[in-house]
Amino acid sequence: MIGLIQRILIDHIEEAYGEETLAAIRQRAGLETLGRRIDTDYADADTLALFAAAGEHLGLDHEAMMTRYADLFIRWTRVHYPMFFSLAESARAFLGRQPRIHATLGAGLHDETLKARVNDKFRVVDEDEATLTVEYRSDNGLCSLYRALFLRVLEEYGETGEIIEARCRHRGDECCRFVMHFETAPARSPVSAGAGVLLEAELKKVPVTREARE
């Protein structure tokens, strides 16, 4: 899994609860070390174990942990990748751009096979002014995180909407398919046609490790 995903969680635990709590969660997860380089793809099993251990230690069930993480992710990216939001005039626009954002986050990976795997996880399959349909293909089965992110993005934009999981790997389908409906959003400035280039430029501003940032 992209290192940025666990870096956000690791940084939050360390800053909010301290190094001893972080070490206890690492041990509970059965991990010798914690990696948070954003240009590295870490073992999915390790990242999932970290999420599970963090939830157990903090007294959060799976859904509550995903809700907590969705909030952390939006807050973190607001600070470090503000362009993600300034280029999207609504929640629908942001989530429609999400597969590109996800691919951009994986652009720093050096292994082309891993990079292709990141690129293939999300795909917009249908969209109109008020509806967006996205497919998610991953053995990780983190559809609960996507649902939490949908609600958090709506909150960020001050909008309302509904998400329906028409297909789900947990129900035996080949992929998860999210059908999202959005209420009419307030108009904002149009997005530049060069948004993709700007996204990649924004990524280069963030150090690949926490240590480099400090």
C-alpha positions as CSV (number, residue, x, y, z in Angstrom):
1,M,0.0,0.0,0.0
2,I,1.2,3.5,-0.8
3,G,3.4,4.7,2.1
4,L,1.4,8.0,2.4
5,I,-1.6,6.0,3.7
6,Q,0.2,4.7,6.8
7,R,2.4,7.8,7.2
8,I,-0.7,9.9,8.0
9,L,-1.8,7.4,10.6
10,I,1.7,7.0,12.1
11,D,2.3,10.7,12.3
12,H,-1.1,11.3,14.0
13,I,-0.6,8.6,16.7
14,E,2.9,9.9,17.4
15,E,1.8,13.5,17.6
16,A,-1.4,12.9,19.5
17,Y,-0.5,10.1,21.8
18,G,3.3,9.9,21.9
19,E,6.1,7.6,21.0
20,E,5.3,5.0,23.6
21,T,1.7,4.5,22.3
22,L,3.0,4.3,18.8
23,A,5.5,1.6,19.9
24,A,2.7,-0.3,21.6
25,I,0.6,-0.3,18.5
26,R,3.5,-1.4,16.4
27,Q,4.1,-4.3,18.7
28,R,0.4,-5.2,18.7
29,A,0.5,-5.2,14.9
30,G,3.5,-7.6,15.0
31,L,5.7,-5.2,13.0
32,E,9.4,-4.8,13.6
33,T,9.5,-1.3,12.0
34,L,7.1,1.3,10.7
35,G,7.6,2.8,7.3
36,R,6.3,6.2,6.2
37,R,8.1,7.0,2.9
38,I,5.5,8.3,0.4
39,D,7.6,6.9,-2.5
40,T,7.4,3.3,-1.2
41,D,4.8,0.6,-1.5
42,Y,4.5,-1.3,1.8
43,A,3.1,-4.7,2.2
44,D,-0.7,-4.6,2.3
45,A,-0.8,-7.0,5.2
46,D,1.4,-4.8,7.3
47,T,-0.7,-1.7,6.7
48,L,-3.9,-3.5,7.5
49,A,-2.4,-4.9,10.7
50,L,-1.4,-1.4,11.6
51,F,-4.9,-0.1,11.1
52,A,-6.4,-3.0,13.1
53,A,-3.9,-2.6,16.0
54,A,-4.5,1.2,16.1
55,G,-8.2,0.6,16.3
56,E,-7.9,-1.9,19.1
57,H,-5.5,0.2,21.1
58,L,-7.7,3.3,20.7
59,G,-10.9,1.4,21.4
60,L,-12.4,1.9,18.0
61,D,-14.2,-0.7,15.9
62,H,-13.4,-1.0,12.2
63,E,-16.0,1.5,11.0
64,A,-15.1,4.0,13.7
65,M,-11.4,3.6,12.8
66,M,-12.1,4.3,9.1
67,T,-14.2,7.3,10.0
68,R,-11.3,8.6,12.2
69,Y,-8.8,8.0,9.4
70,A,-11.0,9.6,6.7
71,D,-10.9,12.8,8.8
72,L,-7.2,12.6,9.4
73,F,-6.6,12.1,5.6
74,I,-8.7,15.1,4.6
75,R,-7.0,17.3,7.3
76,W,-3.5,16.2,6.3
77,T,-4.1,16.6,2.6
78,R,-5.6,20.1,3.2
79,V,-2.3,21.1,4.7
80,H,0.1,19.3,2.4
81,Y,-1.8,19.1,-0.9
82,P,-4.2,22.1,-1.0
83,M,-4.2,21.9,-4.7
84,F,-6.3,18.8,-4.5
85,F,-9.1,20.9,-3.2
86,S,-8.6,24.2,-5.0
87,L,-8.8,22.3,-8.3
88,A,-12.2,20.7,-7.4
89,E,-15.2,23.0,-7.3
90,S,-17.4,20.5,-5.5
91,A,-17.5,17.1,-3.7
92,R,-18.5,15.4,-6.9
93,A,-15.5,17.0,-8.7
94,F,-13.1,16.0,-6.0
95,L,-14.3,12.4,-5.9
96,G,-14.3,12.3,-9.7
97,R,-10.7,13.3,-9.6
98,Q,-9.9,10.9,-6.9
99,P,-8.6,8.0,-9.1
100,R,-6.2,10.5,-10.7
101,I,-5.1,11.7,-7.3
102,H,-4.6,8.1,-6.2
103,A,-2.5,7.5,-9.2
104,T,-0.5,10.7,-8.6
105,L,0.2,9.6,-5.1
106,G,1.7,6.5,-6.5
107,A,3.8,8.3,-9.1
108,G,6.9,8.2,-6.8
109,L,7.0,4.4,-6.7
110,H,10.0,3.1,-8.6
111,D,8.6,-0.4,-9.4
112,E,6.5,-0.1,-12.6
113,T,4.5,-3.2,-11.6
114,L,3.5,-1.7,-8.3
115,K,2.8,1.6,-9.9
116,A,0.4,-0.1,-12.4
117,R,-1.3,-1.8,-9.5
118,V,-1.9,1.5,-7.8
119,N,-3.2,3.0,-11.1
120,D,-5.7,0.2,-11.5
121,K,-7.4,0.3,-8.1
122,F,-10.0,3.0,-8.9
123,R,-11.9,3.8,-12.1
124,V,-14.7,6.2,-12.9
125,V,-17.2,4.2,-14.9
126,D,-20.1,6.6,-15.2
127,E,-20.9,10.2,-14.3
128,D,-23.2,13.1,-14.9
129,E,-23.8,16.4,-13.1
130,A,-25.3,14.9,-10.0
131,T,-24.1,11.3,-10.0
132,L,-20.7,9.5,-10.0
133,T,-20.0,5.8,-10.2
134,V,-16.6,4.5,-9.2
135,E,-15.2,1.0,-9.2
136,Y,-12.6,-0.1,-6.6
137,R,-10.6,-3.2,-7.2
138,S,-8.3,-4.4,-4.4
139,D,-7.8,-7.5,-2.3
140,N,-7.6,-5.2,0.7
141,G,-11.4,-4.7,0.7
142,L,-11.3,-1.3,2.3
143,C,-14.6,-0.2,0.9
144,S,-15.5,1.0,4.4
145,L,-12.8,3.6,4.1
146,Y,-14.1,4.8,0.7
147,R,-17.6,5.2,2.2
148,A,-16.1,7.2,5.2
149,L,-14.1,9.4,2.8
150,F,-17.2,10.1,0.7
151,L,-19.0,11.4,3.8
152,R,-16.0,13.4,5.0
153,V,-15.6,15.0,1.5
154,L,-19.2,16.0,1.6
155,E,-18.7,17.6,5.0
156,E,-15.6,19.4,3.7
157,Y,-17.5,21.0,0.8
158,G,-20.6,21.6,2.9
159,E,-22.8,19.4,0.8
160,T,-25.1,16.4,1.2
161,G,-25.5,13.2,-0.8
162,E,-25.8,9.5,-0.7
163,I,-23.6,6.5,-1.5
164,I,-24.8,3.1,-2.6
165,E,-22.5,0.1,-2.8
166,A,-24.0,-1.6,-5.8
167,R,-21.3,-4.3,-5.8
168,C,-18.9,-5.4,-3.1
169,R,-16.1,-7.9,-2.9
170,H,-17.3,-8.8,0.6
171,R,-20.5,-10.0,-1.1
172,G,-18.6,-12.1,-3.7
173,D,-18.5,-9.5,-6.5
174,E,-15.4,-9.1,-8.6
175,C,-15.1,-5.4,-7.4
176,C,-16.7,-2.8,-5.3
177,R,-18.9,-0.3,-7.2
178,F,-20.0,2.9,-5.5
179,V,-22.9,4.9,-6.9
180,M,-22.8,8.4,-5.4
181,H,-25.5,11.0,-5.6
182,F,-24.8,14.6,-4.9
183,E,-27.1,17.5,-4.0
184,T,-26.6,20.7,-6.1
185,A,-23.4,22.3,-5.0
186,P,-22.6,26.0,-4.9
187,A,-20.8,27.2,-8.0
188,R,-17.0,27.8,-7.7
189,S,-14.3,28.8,-10.1
190,P,-13.8,26.4,-13.1
191,V,-11.0,23.9,-12.9
192,S,-8.0,24.4,-15.1
193,A,-7.4,22.0,-18.0
194,G,-3.8,21.6,-16.7
195,A,-5.0,20.2,-13.4
196,G,-3.1,16.9,-13.8
197,V,0.2,18.7,-14.2
198,L,-0.5,20.9,-11.2
199,L,-1.3,17.8,-9.1
200,E,2.1,16.3,-9.8
201,A,3.8,19.5,-9.1
202,E,2.0,19.7,-5.7
203,L,3.3,16.2,-4.8
204,K,6.9,17.2,-5.3
205,K,6.6,19.8,-2.5
206,V,6.2,17.2,0.2
207,P,9.3,15.4,1.6
208,V,9.2,11.6,1.1
209,T,9.9,11.1,4.8
210,R,8.8,12.8,8.0
211,E,12.5,13.2,8.9
212,A,13.1,15.2,5.8
213,R,10.2,17.5,6.7
214,E,11.6,18.1,10.1
